């Protein structure tokens, strides 16, 4: 398996994974949004 060539893409990937886990665990207020909508709002 190839690794990341620099720190920035690796950091962004890990941040996205952590946000997805937090959304799945419902650690954010949903305010009527789906899990995908929450992730998209936080990732932007």
PETA-V999154 format. One line per field, one symbol per residue. ss: DSSP state (@ for helix, = for strand, . for the rest). phi: phi as a letter, one per 20 degrees, with the letter a starting at -180 (. if undefined). psi: psi as a letter, one per 20 degrees, with the letter a starting at -180 (. if undefined). A space follows every 50 residues. Layout:
ss=???
phi=???
psi=???
//
This chain:
ss=......@@@@@@@@@@@@@@@@@@..........@@@@@@@@@.
phi=.eefebfgffffffffffffffffeledfflmefffffffffff
psi=pqaqirhghgghghghghghhhghjljqphkjqrhgggghhhh.
//
